[in-house]
Amino acid sequence: MNTFDATLALDTATARPAGRIRLRNEELILAAAAQAFACHGYKGTSMNAIAQRAGLPKANLHYYFASKQGLYVEVIRHILALWDEAFDHLDVDDDPATALAGYIRQKMEFSRRHPQASKIFAMEVIGGCACLSSYFNDDYRRWFLGRAAVIQGWIEAGRMDPVEPMHLIFLIWSATQHYADFSDQIRRITGRKRLTRDDFAAATQDVTRVILKGCGLQPAAT
C-alpha cells in the first residue's frame, strides 16, 4: 500500500485506475475463494484451485494474499464486516420496529448475495472458531453488549416487550443466516431449483413479522 504522501505525489489519472484494478482483483479472489472453501472446505482447497476459479495466475493470488490461511480468514472477516456494519449505528433514540426490521432486511440480503461466505463462517464456528479467536475478542464483546444495551434501553422505556436482548440478536442471526447456510435444504423441501429474489423478499417479510410481533412491535405496512 502507498503512504499518504506517496499517493498525493502520484498522477491522479494513474492512481485511480490502479486502485480500482486492485479492488476488483481482491473482490474477484475473495468471491472465488468463498466458492472453493464452501465446496471443498479449508483442507480440500488449494491456492491453485482458487486462482483457476478467479481466472488469475497463481502468482497474482500470492501478491494479494500471502497464504491460504490468510485468504481464508479474510473471506470470513469480510462477511463479518458486512454483518456488523449493518448493526453499528443502532441507537436508543431509533424506532425499535424500524431499526430491527432494517437489520433483518440487510441480513437477509447478505444471505442472498453472499451465501458461500456465510456457509464458510458457519463451518468455522462449528469447528471451534480456531481462525477467529483473535476476532471474537474483548472489543467484539463490547460491541455486541453495546447493541444489547440499546435493545434493553427500548425495553426499559416501554417501547417494546421485555425480551432478553442477547437471545433476540442470536435469533435474528440464526433466522437470517439460515437462508444461506441451509439453502440446499430449503430448495429440496420447497422443490425449487434456486432461491430467487422474490423468495428472499417473501421470507424477509415473514421473518420480520414473526420477530417483531414476538417483541410486541408492529411491522410497517407493506
N, C-alpha and C positions, 0 to 999 in steps of 0.2 A: 504494500500500500504506500502511496506517496504521502509525504508530510504535507501539512497545510501550506507551508511556504513554497514547497516544490510544485504543488498543484497550482498555486497562483502564477507561477512562472511559466506554466505550460500554455501553449496556444489553445484558446477555448474551443476552437473548431476541432482540434485534435483530441483534447481531453474528454469531451463529452461522448464521442463515438466509442472510445476505448472503455469508458465506464459502462456504457450500455452493453458492449460486447461481453465484458466481464460478468455483468449482472445476468445477461441472457444465458451465458455458458454455465454459470453457477446454478441457475434455476433449472436448466436442462439436465445437469448432472444430478441435482437433488431429486428431480422427478424420476429419472432413470434408476437411481439408487433405491428410491422408495418402492418402485415396482419390483426390482430384483430382490430386495430384502423381504418384502411381503410374500413373494412367491417361493423363495428358497431359504429364507432365514439368514441369519448372520454368517453361520459357518458354511452354508452352501452357496454363498455368493462371493465371487472374486471381483477384484478391481477391473480385470479384463472384461468380464461379463457386463459390468456397469458401463464401461467405455463403449462396448459394442451397442448397448441399448441407447446410449446418448449420441452415438454416431460421431464420437471423438477419438482421437488417438489416445492410447493409454498414458502416454507422456503428458498430454494436456490435462488428463484427470489428476495426475500427481502434482501438476502445477497449482491446481486449485485446492486439492485436498491431499495431504501428505500420506495418509494411511487409510485403510478400510475402516478401522475403528473410529478415526476422526470424522470420516464421512458419515458413518452410521450414527454417531452421536449428533452430528449436525442435522441429519434428517429428523431426528426426534425433537431436538431443540427448536427446529423450525416450526413444527406443528404446535409445540407448547407455546411458542411466542405468539402464534396466531390466536390460540385459545385464550391466553392470559390477557392479551391486548384488548380483547372484546369485553373484559371484565375490569380493566384497570381503572376506569373513571366512574365507577359506581359511587354514588353519593347519597347521604341520608336525606338530602332535600329532593332527590328524584322521586317520581311517582313509582311505587313498587311494581304495579302491574305493567307499566310501560317499560321499566328497566329490565325486569325479569323476562318479559316477552321478547324484548330486543336481544337479550343474551341467548335465549333459547333459539331464536331465529338465526343468529350468527353461528352458533354452534352446529345447528343442523346444516347450514350452508357449508361449513368447513367439512362436515362429514360427506356431503355431496361432492365437493371439489377435491378433497384430499383423503380419500378413503384408504389408500395404501399406507400413507404415513400414520394414520390413526391405528391401523392394524399393527404396524411395527411397534408403536408405543404400547399397545395393549400386550403384545407378546413380551416386550421388555419388562413391563410391570409384573406380569405373571411369572416371569423368570427371576424376579427378585430385585429389579432396578439396579443391577450392577453398574451399568454405564451411566446411570442418572443419579448416583449417590451425591455427586457434587452439586447437582441442580436442586434437589429437594433438601435444601439447607435451611438455616435459620431465617435467611432473607425470604425464602419462598414461604415458609411457615408464617412469617409476619404478614406477608402479602395475603395469604389465604385468610388469616384471622381478621385482617382488615376488611375483607369482603363480608365475612360472617358478622362482624361488628355493625356494618351498615344494615344488614337484614335485621339484626337484633334491635337496632335503633327504630326501624319501622314498626317492629312488634311492640316495643315499649311505648311508642307514640299512638298505638291503637290503629295503625294504618293497615295491618294485616293480622291474620290469626297467629297465635303462638305456635311456632314450629321450631325444631332445633335447626338453626341456620346451617351448621355443618352438613347435616343429613340432607337438607334441601339442595345444597350445592352438589353433594355427591349424587343425588337423584337426577339433577339436571345433566351432570356429566354422563352418567350411565345411560340415561334415556336418549340423549342426542348422539353419543358415540356408538350406540347400538346399531344405528343405521349405516355406519361404516364398517365396524368390526364384524358384524354378523349379517352383512348384506347377502351372502350366499344363502344363509338360512331363510331370510326374508323372501328372496327370489323364489326359492323352491316351494315355500309354503304358499305364496301368492300366485305361483305359476307364471311369473314374469321373467323375461329374458334379462332385463336390466331395470334398475330403478330410475325412473325419469324425473325431470324437474318437477312435473306435476305430482308425482308420487311423493316427493320430498315436501312439496308445498302442503299437500293434504296431511302428511304425517306431522309437519310442523304445527299446523293448526290444531290438531288433536292433542299432541303432546303439550302444547301451550295451554290449552283449555283445561286439561286434567291437572297440570301442576298449579296453575293459578287458582283454580277453584279449590284445590286442596289447601291453599293458603288463605282462603276466604277472599280472593280477589276476583274481580270481574274482567274477563278478557275483553279487549276492544272489539267492537262490532266489525265484521268483515263484509 
